[in-house]
Amino acid sequence: MRRLAPLLPYLRRYRWRVVVGVACILGAAAVGLLAPLLVGRAVDALQREFTAGALSTYAGLLVAVAAVQGVLSYSQRMTLVKLSRDVEYDLRNDYFAHLERLPLDFYQRSYTGDLMARATNDLGAVRMLCGPAIMYGAHTVFVSLGALFFMARIHPRLTLVALCTMPLVAFSTKVFGERIHALFEQVQQRFSDLSTRAQENFAGVRVVRAYAQEGPEADAFAVLNRHYVEGNRRLILWTAAFHPLLQALIGVGFVAVLWYGGVLAQRGAITVGEFVTFNLFLSKLVWPMIAIGWVINLVQRGAASLGRILEILRTEPSVRDEPPLVDLPAVRGEVEMRDLTFAHQAQGAPVLEGLSLRARAGDTVAIVGRTGSGKSTLLSLLPRLINPPPGTLFVDGVDTRRVRVAELRQAIAMVPQESFLFSASIRDNIALGRPEAADPEIEEAARLAGLDEDLAAFPRGLDTLVGERGITLSGGQKQRVALARALLRRPRILILDDCLSAVDTQTEERILRHLRGVFAGRTVFLVSHRISTVREADQILVLERGRLVERGRHDELVAAGGLYADLDRRQKLEEELQAV
């Protein structure tokens, strides 16, 4: 039961529904227990004197009992099934909201298919735990206790005979329940692996086809699918064996009751009506005893799935508001780094080491360096997509670790290296950061990002749908939509992480001409592999293996003859070779 304790806050929100539902179950069970008593009395009464009036009376009472029981059963189902759906709704919202708060490193070590499986398959199992499991579990308890009470009143020793197989039932339930729980956890994990493989193939279908890997991928999927089916078969084997075993054990109890009860009726220890009543009560125990197995199955599955969901919900976001917090109402855009050293893992090698710099509000800071020098990591620290060490990164003189994450990011817009677009229109993708923006503002942001000519060629302009992840657009078009999205926010700090790498040089120069007006008054951090993109920056930082090896303006760095000058010479040589 400890595994189910985290569900209590969700059930507590609907405590009155739980009370009403359980009350309906109790009422239905109590009314249902009247039927065997009526039948037993009818047998004895009609055995003494058979009259049409007595027969009609008892028949009418049984119909009334069935009608009342039906109404209460309907009410309990409506109440508790709706409760389970509401708990599922709340839990899914909490799950998604928590995923939204988790940092980048969580998604770097987690699989999308696994997260999706927990949000669908596992939540469905938890819903069955909150609805049918509660409903049938409570019904089993109430009917069993009531039936045993009346059976004991008829004849205690006969009741003990009827319960002779109960220890075996309890033992079987324990053994099978534990095995079903373990097998269901394995099945859910295999379903996650299957979902992950499918999701990766759908997202990477271009790569799969380009490398003619349809066959190998189908074979790999078939292997995972076979493992999933085999796991389900083992689970079904144990589940299927559980119910017949319970029925067999219950059947043994019935045989014993028929033999010993018949002897008691012959001796006159009990009447024929009491013998009939006893057997009817015993038959009412059959479904609860069978339902025990089903309920335990649901509980074991739900507990396993709840554990997988809680594994995510209990993952603490590494990037979060950390008191004491400082308000940052009007961001000017001054950025300072003080001896910043950063490693992705506590004991890992530093990705950035000993960085110190100061960017005044309104400066354009360009960052260049070879692949793997730490440029993207440095930019990810600014909006706290990953946490900088305390006391190393400041905005307007305030440590970013002391600023509310939402407040800090509200002042920053970032265009990452890999542009992500949602399955919506170009307009909706641009307006993501400012949904209230007017059409003229969206159109101006698109123009500044160099999208005007492309939009004119699209049949629906800004209302053109881009498909999943922007699949209908080219790489350069996706980058410019992402750039327009950032420009529309009018941030005080603008981060451009090689966001024009997929456009040609002429288009890039045209976009940069538009952006020079946008850059004015804003602090801009610009990463690019093209020297032509960064040459107008107020200061250029050259990174090499996470260390700042050069700093200055374009002319100064070229004259210094270092790494930047070498990059400049190589690019000029490439341009000359392309021009030949």
C-alpha positions, -999 to +999 in steps of 0.1 A: +000+000+000+029+023+005+035+023-033+000+038-037+003+065-011+012+092-037-023+088-052-040+100-020-036+138-027-053+132-061-082+112-045-085+137-017-096+163-042-127+142-050-132+129-015-170+134-017-172+114-049-153+086-032-177+087-002-208+087-025-194+060-047-184+037-018-219+044-002-236+033-034-214+001-034-224-006+002-260+000-006-260-022-037-242-049-017-266-047+012-297-048-011-282-076-031-278-097+001-316-095+006-322-117-024-309-150-009-328-144+023-360-138+003-355-169-017-348-190+014-379-178+031-399-183+000-388-219-002-398-226+034-431-207+031-441-223-002-431-257+011-456-252+040-484-237+019-481-230-018-503-201-028-504-177-058-505-147-035-473-157-016-455-165-049-465-131-063-454-113-031-419-129-031-415-125-068-424-088-065-399-083-037-371-099-057-379-076-087-378-046-064-345-058-049-331-062-084-343-027-095-329-009-064-296-028-068-294-018-105-299+019-097-272+018-070-248-001-093-253+024-121-247+053-096-215+037-083-201+032-118-210+067-129-194+082-098-162+061-096-155+058-133-158+096-137-135+099-106-109+078-123-110+099-154-106+131-134-076+117-115-061+106-148-067+141-162-050+158-131-021+134-131-015+138-169-015+176-165+009+174-136+031+150-155+032+173-186+038+204-165+067+187-147+082+177-180+081+213-191+101+223-160+129+197-164+162+210-179+180+201-211+202+174-195+171+154-185+160+152-221+196+143-232+194+111-211+157+103-216+139+088-246+109+106-261+092+072-267+096+062-231+081+095-219+052+091-242+046+055-231+044+067-195+019+095-205-004+070-222+000+033-213+011+038-177-015+065-170-042+042-183-032+015-158-033+041-130-068+051-141-079+015-139-065+014-104-084+045-093-118+034-108-125-003-114-100-015-088-117+007-061-151-002-073-147-040-075-124-041-044-150-024-022-178-045-037-158-077-029-152-066+007-188-056+014-204-087-003-179-111+013-184-098+048-222-097+044-224-132+029-201-147+056-222-130+083-254-146+072-237-179+064-223-181+099-258-173+113-273-202+094-246-228+105-211-219+117-195-253+111-209-254+075-193-219+070-159-232+081-163-261+056-170-236+029-139-216+038-116-246+039-098-236+007-094-199+017-057-204+029-049-218-005-067-189-022-047-164-002-014-181-009-021-183-046-031-147-047+002-136-031+024-157-054+005-148-086+002-111-076+039-107-071+047-124-103+022-104-123+036-072-109+071-080-120+060-092-154+039-060-160+069-038-151+089-057-178+061-053-203+058-016-197+095-011-202+095-031-234+066-010-246+087+021-239+115+006-259+091-001-288+077+034-287+111+050-286+122+030-317+091+039-336+093+076-327+130+078-337+122+062-371+093+085-377+114+116-369+144+103-388+126+089-418+147+110-442+179+096-429+166+060-429+156+063-465+187+082-476+209+053-462+185+026-475+181+013-439+143+005-442+150-033-440+174-032-410+152-008-391+121-030-398+141-060-385+152-042-354+116-031-347+105-066-353+129-078-326+116-053-301+081-061-311+087-098-305+102-092-271+071-071-262+047-098-274+067-125-256+065-105-224+028-100-228+024-138-234+041-146-202+020-120-184-012-135-200-001-170-191+001-161-154-030-140-155-050-167-174-038-194-150-048-174-119-085-173-125-090-210-133-070-219-102-092-197-080-123-212-096-110-247-089-102-239-053-137-223-049-153-254-066-137-277-040-155-256-013-188-259-031-185-297-033-178-298+005-208-276+012-231-297-009-220-329+008-220-316+044-250-293+040-271-321+025-263-342+055-274-314+079-306-309+059-314-346+061-309-345+099-331-315+102-302-293+116-311-267+089-342-263+068-343-267+031-348-230+027-317-223+049-297-248+028-308-230-004-300-196+012-266-208+023-257-220-012-270-187-027-247-168-003-218-191-012-225-184-049-223-147-041-188-153-028-177-168-061-175-135-080-157-117-051-131-145-048-125-144-086-126-106-085-099-106-059-075-119-085-086-093-111-084-065-085-050-076-074-040-077-110-052-041-115-035-030-083-002-046-093-003-031-128-014+003-115+013+003-088+040-006-114+028+022-137+024+047-109+060+040-099+072+048-135+052+080-135+065+090-100+100+084-112+096+114-135+075+135-111+102+130-084+130+142-107+140+175-093+146+203-119+182+213-117+173+247-131+148+263-107+142+294-086+166+294-056+160+318-027+170+344-018+156+359-051+163+393-064+138+413-086+151+423-120+122+446-132+139+465-161+168+447-177+193+469-194+213+440-209+248+443-192+263+408-190+294+399-170+312+366-165+337+362-136+361+334-139+334+311-152+343+274-152+317+249-162+315+211-165+284+190-174+292+165-147+305+172-112+337+152-117+339+157-155+364+177-175+355+214-178+338+224-210+345+261-202+374+272-181+383+306-165+361+328-187+359+364-177+343+391-199+320+421-197+295+431-223+280+466-219+243+471-225+239+474-263+271+457-272+273+430-299+296+402-288+307+376-313+320+342-303+341+321-327+361+290-324+365+255-338+338+229-334+336+217-298+353+248-283+323+255-260+304+282-279+269+267-277+274+257-240+284+293-232+253+307-248+231+281-231+243+294-197+229+329-203+192+321-202+199+292-177+190+264-200+218+249-180+229+263-147+261+283-144+281+280-112+270+305-086+287+338-086+301+335-122+274+350-145+257+383-139+230+404-157+230+440-147+252+432-118+229+405-104+239+368-102+215+350-126+212+322-100+194+347-078+169+358-105+136+341-112+141+318-142+109+331-159+119+367-153+154+362-167+141+344-198+115+370-204+143+394-212+162+370-235+154+356-269+175+327-283+178+313-317+195+279-313+217+261-338+190+236-346+157+254-353+126+237-340+092+245-355+058+233-343+032+216-365+013+249-371+014+279-395+044+301-400+024+329-383+018+308-352+055+297-350+067+333-352+042+345-326+051+318-302+068+342-277+042+369-282+008+354-290-008+388-287+013+404-314-005+421-342-002+411-378+019+441-389+045+432-361+047+396-373+051+407-409+079+431-399+097+404-379+095+381-409+109+408-432+138+415-409+145+378-408+146+377-446+114+357-451+095+382-472+105+367-506+098+331-494+064+342-480+054+357-513+061+324-530+040+304-505+004+299-515-010+310-481+018+333-470+021+335-432-008+310-429+012+282-446+014+251-425+050+239-419+043+202-410+059+183-382+091+199-370+088+223-401+095+194-425+080+213-455+105+241-451+142+241-461+169+244-434+174+281-442+137+288-441+134+271-407+163+291-393+147+324-405+113+316-390+131+309-357+150+342-361+117+361-367+103+344-336+131+358-315+130+393-331+092+396-324+099+393-287+120+425-287+144+411-261+170+431-242+194+403-248+195+385-281+214+352-286+221+340-321+238+306-321+250+301-357+214+306-367+222+315-403+244+286-411+219+271-436+215+302-457+238+313-485+262+342-481+242+367-501+210+360-480+230+362-448+244+396-458+209+409-466+196+397-432+225+412-414+218+446-430+183+444-416+195+432-382+219+461-376+190+483-368+175+457-345+209+452-327+210+489-317+202+492-280+202+455-274+230+432-261+236+406-288+257+374-285+264+361-319+280+328-328+291+321-363+316+301-383+317+328-410+340+357-403+319+380-425+291+376-400+311+387-369+334+413-383+312+443-373+309+431-336+320+454-308+341+426-294+350+392-307+358+363-284+379+334-297+374+301-278+397+271-280+389+240-259+368+260-236+393+288-229+393+324-241+425+326-261+418+359-280+396+390-276+392+422-296+378+438-327+381+423-362+411+444-373+429+439-341+426+401-342+436+399-378+467+420-371+476+398-341+480+368-364+466+343-340+438+317-343+412+342-355+436+355-383+441+318-393+403+313-396+400+345-416+427+334-441+412+300-445+378+314-453+392+339-478+410+311-495+378+290-497+359+319-512+386+324-538+386+287-547+348+288-550+350+319-573+374+301-597 
